[in-house]
């Protein structure tokens, strides 16, 4: 059996009937099931935005680690 990573779930057929109601009633992530297996997850836009920001932060941290110890160039604010 597959793990469902949400507290709520809905069958894909039920979702097709009234997707707006599903989204409005959702309190957090909703697993979309097809034949009792998760095929997608619906998440609130605010959660997606937070995930996206976290992924950007991870990428920026990777760039910082790559550039550690690289030569620096002094600049003034006027030069920027």
Backbone bond lengths (Angstrom), bond angles and torsions (degrees), N, CA, C in turn:
res aa  C-N    CA-C-N  psi(-1)  N-CA   C-N-CA  omega(-1)  CA-C   N-CA-C  phi
1 X - - - 1.450 - - 1.529 109.28 -
2 X 1.315 116.40 139.07 1.454 121.62 -179.48 1.519 111.10 -83.52
3 X 1.335 115.91 147.06 1.448 120.98 176.68 1.522 109.61 -76.87
4 X 1.315 115.83 135.88 1.463 121.19 176.07 1.527 106.65 -103.63
5 X 1.322 116.05 121.25 1.456 121.73 -174.35 1.526 111.98 -95.45
6 X 1.321 116.14 46.62 1.460 121.72 177.55 1.526 108.05 -155.81
7 X 1.323 115.53 153.35 1.472 119.30 177.84 1.518 111.46 -79.21
8 X 1.335 117.90 -22.51 1.459 121.77 -178.60 1.524 109.58 -120.75
9 X 1.322 114.58 152.37 1.460 119.22 176.97 1.523 109.25 -143.59
10 X 1.321 114.51 160.51 1.469 121.24 178.16 1.523 107.94 -148.63
11 X 1.319 115.49 143.78 1.458 120.09 175.41 1.517 110.15 -72.62
12 X 1.306 116.18 148.29 1.456 120.13 -177.56 1.535 110.84 -61.86
13 X 1.330 117.45 -33.34 1.472 120.86 177.84 1.522 110.52 -65.61
14 X 1.332 116.75 -42.78 1.469 120.44 177.77 1.530 110.71 -64.04
15 X 1.312 116.61 -39.20 1.461 121.22 179.86 1.528 110.80 -62.14
16 X 1.322 116.32 -39.70 1.470 120.64 -179.62 1.527 111.67 -63.30
17 X 1.326 117.27 -31.93 1.461 121.48 -177.48 1.526 111.02 -65.23
18 X 1.342 117.31 -45.95 1.458 119.69 -177.25 1.532 110.49 -151.34
19 X 1.327 117.59 76.57 1.470 119.77 -177.14 1.530 112.89 -63.71
20 X 1.323 117.56 -33.19 1.464 120.12 -179.36 1.522 111.02 -63.14
21 X 1.308 117.75 -43.34 1.463 121.54 179.15 1.521 111.05 -62.70
22 X 1.313 116.39 -40.48 1.464 120.57 178.64 1.520 110.45 -60.36
23 X 1.309 116.51 -46.30 1.460 121.04 -178.88 1.525 110.47 -65.33
24 X 1.333 117.01 -43.31 1.457 120.84 -178.48 1.520 112.46 -67.08
25 X 1.323 118.03 -33.59 1.461 121.96 -178.36 1.520 112.84 -85.22
26 X 1.301 116.99 -14.57 1.469 120.48 -176.25 1.524 110.19 -66.90
27 X 1.314 115.06 134.89 1.463 121.59 173.72 1.524 106.01 -118.93
28 X 1.318 115.87 75.39 1.455 121.40 -175.27 1.522 109.97 107.28
29 X 1.325 116.29 -166.50 1.469 120.57 -177.10 1.534 112.74 -63.74
30 X 1.325 114.92 147.50 1.467 122.14 176.14 1.525 107.33 -127.71
31 X 1.316 116.24 126.64 1.460 120.97 175.82 1.522 108.83 -82.33
32 X 1.320 116.64 131.77 1.460 122.03 175.67 1.525 106.51 -98.57
33 X 1.325 115.48 121.64 1.463 120.77 -174.63 1.520 111.82 -107.73
34 X 1.321 115.11 143.36 1.460 122.84 171.42 1.519 105.97 -129.43
35 X 1.327 115.00 114.95 1.473 120.65 -175.53 1.530 110.67 56.70
36 X 1.319 115.05 43.42 1.469 124.12 176.91 1.524 114.41 63.96
37 X 1.308 116.97 19.82 1.462 120.97 175.01 1.527 108.31 -120.83
38 X 1.341 117.28 136.42 1.462 118.69 179.42 1.530 111.33 -66.60
39 X 1.337 115.30 129.95 1.470 120.69 178.33 1.520 111.20 -117.35
40 X 1.345 116.36 -15.27 1.463 120.33 179.50 1.520 108.41 -165.13
41 X 1.317 114.63 165.15 1.455 120.99 173.94 1.518 108.71 -129.09
42 X 1.319 116.72 135.58 1.458 122.73 171.65 1.519 106.28 -99.39
43 X 1.323 116.65 127.08 1.459 119.70 177.40 1.517 109.34 -128.08
44 X 1.329 116.39 150.28 1.465 118.68 178.22 1.526 110.68 -60.14
45 X 1.320 115.49 149.51 1.468 120.60 -179.50 1.522 111.08 -57.20
46 X 1.323 117.55 -37.41 1.473 119.98 -179.84 1.528 111.36 -63.60
47 X 1.328 117.35 -36.70 1.469 120.42 176.75 1.522 110.83 -66.63
48 X 1.348 116.78 -42.86 1.460 120.44 178.88 1.529 110.71 -61.68
49 X 1.335 116.31 -42.22 1.463 120.32 179.18 1.527 110.78 -62.79
50 X 1.334 117.27 -40.17 1.464 121.05 178.39 1.532 110.85 -65.30
51 X 1.322 116.78 -41.61 1.472 121.14 177.76 1.522 109.54 -62.18
52 X 1.324 116.59 -44.64 1.461 121.49 -179.06 1.530 110.69 -61.43
53 X 1.335 116.90 -44.12 1.463 120.43 178.21 1.525 111.21 -62.36
54 X 1.325 116.43 -41.35 1.459 120.50 178.82 1.528 110.90 -62.41
55 X 1.324 117.00 -43.00 1.467 120.10 178.26 1.532 111.37 -63.67
56 X 1.341 117.00 -38.74 1.467 119.97 176.23 1.526 110.75 -63.36
57 X 1.332 116.83 -41.73 1.464 120.86 178.82 1.531 111.21 -62.38
58 X 1.323 116.22 -40.55 1.468 120.59 178.26 1.524 110.16 -62.40
59 X 1.331 116.52 -43.21 1.470 120.62 179.23 1.528 110.71 -64.39
60 X 1.334 117.44 -43.34 1.467 120.42 178.84 1.534 110.89 -63.55
61 X 1.323 117.14 -39.07 1.469 120.46 177.83 1.528 110.52 -63.15
62 X 1.333 116.88 -38.10 1.470 120.54 177.67 1.523 110.19 -63.09
63 X 1.337 117.00 -42.87 1.470 120.90 179.58 1.523 110.09 -63.79
64 X 1.325 117.10 -42.07 1.471 120.58 178.55 1.520 110.25 -60.44
65 X 1.330 117.58 -45.58 1.476 120.39 179.73 1.523 111.33 -61.70
66 X 1.346 116.62 -39.24 1.464 120.17 178.72 1.527 111.82 -63.41
67 X 1.322 116.48 -35.06 1.463 121.07 -174.67 1.524 113.39 -91.84
68 X 1.318 118.44 -2.71 1.464 120.61 177.98 1.523 109.84 -58.76
69 X 1.304 115.48 134.60 1.456 119.97 178.16 1.523 113.81 83.01
70 X 1.313 118.15 -4.39 1.469 120.74 178.54 1.529 108.54 -72.85
71 X 1.326 117.16 154.60 1.460 119.55 179.06 1.533 111.18 -61.63
72 X 1.313 116.37 147.06 1.461 121.05 179.80 1.531 109.71 -108.83
73 X 1.303 115.89 158.97 1.454 122.01 178.55 1.531 107.40 -125.34
74 X 1.334 117.57 116.99 1.467 118.34 -179.80 1.529 110.34 -71.27
75 X 1.346 115.84 137.26 1.459 122.28 177.06 1.528 108.69 -139.40
76 X 1.322 115.57 159.70 1.465 120.30 173.90 1.526 108.50 -106.30
77 X 1.305 116.65 164.66 1.464 119.86 178.80 1.521 111.58 -61.85
78 X 1.325 117.50 -33.43 1.459 120.43 179.11 1.531 111.61 -64.44
79 X 1.310 117.44 -30.98 1.450 121.38 -179.95 1.529 113.28 -73.92
80 X 1.304 115.38 -20.40 1.466 119.65 179.93 1.493 108.77 -78.80
